[in-house]
Amino acid sequence: MVANLSSKAQIEDLGNHPTETVAALRSLLASGASTIADPKRRGFYEIESDSVVYYIHLSPVTGKVLLLATWQNEGVPAGEAS
């Protein structure tokens, strides 16, 4: 699935992530990043960058992107994350 969200997408950070993290997510969404749907939860997705995985919820009510969590992309060795 590809996220069709503009760079103006309203992102609500529910985990007190750094401003840079939210900006990176906004950039990924604006570029049409591929998303992986959570098979157990409707409206929840993972979005992968080269070094970080973002876990989000797309609110069907408000249309907001809710940033819930991030973690290091396991495909990138710990010392090589950019």
Steps between C-alpha positions, in 0.01 A plus 500: 500500500619854432406787728338784307555778751624846418787678670226697678371187675421572862725283715430465870793362696370289787844389619699822551735422211763755392387765252741350244319166524163657422656697212653183356162324517332796327760480224445126455123546479535785249720285277241222484680259731391139499305393804453159655155448648481346846300181440360507854392866517299689241646842418844427649811493279877473500699733277867418446785737423858385452566510873168540686160331507204724591181351646198718425123505514292678237194631681185433299324776696748790484726390215803567720811287494570391857867417558504229763850352501830473317780247504819427312449324169638149556625491141768754597790395728510706824821687414389592149172684565501845346 
